[in-house]
Amino acid sequence: MTTHSRIPAPRRRGSALLWTLQALLAALFLFAGVMKLVLPAQVLTAQSPLPVAFLRFIAVCETLGALGLILPGLFRIRTGLTPLAAAGLTIIMIGTVSMTVATMDVAPAVFPLVVDALTTTMAYARFRRIPLASSRPAHALPATT
């Protein structure tokens, strides 16, 4: 009997849905982060009133967050980092929504608000509902002193 067959069907479907959401969010944040890293400073300042150094910092955070959504679960190492990556991206998106409303209007803030809701859902689901399995069994974890 495989491990896969012992997992209840609703949990398998939920996990598959979360993996799909993780992949989509990772692609979105990887694209956004890399674009902010490779665009010239003049283009970044034309798009945002924020300093270029801060935008580059956000780009690094988005890129690392995207990797944090996928790599721990893929390699089953430090899987607790996935909900932390999603929570960090949630914080970034809260700032994005705030800046969009302050500098533009409410309508352009709808997309970042939806992404924020998805990252929040991801953080909660991977932390409480369907955590990723680690490759190390619980009894193999080192004892804390």
C-alpha positions in Angstrom: 0.0 0.0 0.0 1.4 3.4 -1.0 1.4 6.4 1.3 -0.7 8.2 -1.3 -3.6 5.7 -0.9 -3.7 6.3 2.9 -4.4 10.0 2.6 -8.1 10.8 2.5 -9.4 11.9 -0.9 -10.6 15.4 0.3 -7.2 16.1 1.8 -5.5 15.0 -1.4 -7.7 17.3 -3.5 -7.0 20.1 -1.0 -3.3 19.5 -1.2 -3.4 19.5 -5.1 -5.3 22.7 -5.0 -2.8 24.3 -2.7 0.1 23.1 -4.9 -1.6 24.7 -7.9 -2.1 27.9 -6.0 1.5 27.8 -4.8 2.8 27.4 -8.3 0.7 30.2 -9.7 1.7 32.6 -6.8 5.3 31.6 -7.1 5.3 32.3 -10.9 3.6 35.7 -10.3 6.1 36.7 -7.6 9.1 35.4 -9.4 8.1 37.3 -12.5 7.5 40.5 -10.5 10.7 40.2 -8.5 12.9 39.5 -11.4 11.4 42.3 -13.5 12.1 44.8 -10.7 15.7 43.5 -10.5 16.4 43.8 -14.2 14.5 46.9 -15.1 16.6 50.1 -15.3 16.3 52.5 -12.4 14.7 55.2 -14.6 11.8 52.8 -15.5 11.2 51.8 -11.9 11.1 55.5 -10.7 8.6 56.3 -13.5 6.3 53.5 -12.3 6.5 54.2 -8.5 7.3 57.1 -6.2 9.3 54.7 -3.9 13.2 54.8 -3.9 14.9 52.4 -6.3 16.9 50.8 -3.4 13.6 50.0 -1.7 12.1 48.6 -4.8 15.1 46.4 -5.4 14.8 45.2 -1.8 11.1 44.3 -2.4 12.2 42.5 -5.6 14.7 40.3 -3.7 12.0 39.6 -1.1 9.5 38.7 -3.8 12.0 36.4 -5.5 13.0 34.6 -2.3 9.3 34.4 -1.3 8.5 32.7 -4.6 11.2 30.2 -4.1 10.0 29.7 -0.5 6.6 28.8 -1.8 7.9 25.9 -3.9 11.3 24.6 -2.9 10.7 23.4 0.7 7.7 21.3 -0.4 9.5 20.1 -3.5 12.5 18.9 -1.6 10.6 18.1 1.7 13.2 20.1 3.6 12.2 22.8 6.2 8.6 22.6 5.0 7.6 25.1 7.7 9.2 27.8 5.6 6.4 27.7 3.0 3.7 29.3 5.3 6.3 31.8 6.4 7.1 32.7 2.8 3.4 33.1 2.1 3.0 35.3 5.3 6.0 37.5 4.1 4.4 37.9 0.7 1.1 38.8 2.4 2.9 41.7 4.2 4.4 42.8 0.9 0.9 42.7 -0.7 -0.6 44.8 2.1 2.0 47.5 1.3 1.2 47.2 -2.4 -2.5 47.6 -1.9 -1.9 50.6 0.4 0.5 52.3 -2.0 -1.8 51.6 -5.0 -4.8 53.2 -3.2 -2.7 56.1 -2.0 -1.1 56.9 -5.3 -3.7 55.8 -7.9 -7.2 54.8 -7.0 -9.1 51.9 -5.6 -9.8 50.1 -8.9 -6.1 49.3 -9.6 -5.8 48.0 -6.1 -8.2 45.1 -6.7 -5.7 42.7 -8.3 -3.1 43.2 -5.5 -5.9 42.8 -3.0 -6.9 39.4 -4.5 -3.3 38.3 -4.6 -3.1 39.4 -0.9 -6.1 37.2 -0.1 -4.5 34.3 -1.9 -1.2 34.6 0.0 -3.1 34.9 3.3 -5.1 31.8 2.4 -1.9 29.9 1.5 -0.1 30.9 4.7 -3.1 29.7 6.8 -3.7 26.5 4.8 -0.1 25.4 4.9 0.3 26.3 8.6 -3.0 24.9 10.0 -5.0 22.9 7.5 -2.8 20.9 5.2 0.9 21.3 6.2 3.5 20.0 3.9 5.1 16.7 4.9 8.7 16.7 5.9 11.1 14.0 4.6 12.3 13.4 8.2 9.9 11.5 10.5 9.0 13.2 13.8 10.9 10.7 15.8 14.1 11.6 13.9 14.0 15.2 14.9 16.8 16.2 17.3 15.7 16.7 20.9 15.7 20.2 22.2 17.6 21.0 25.4 
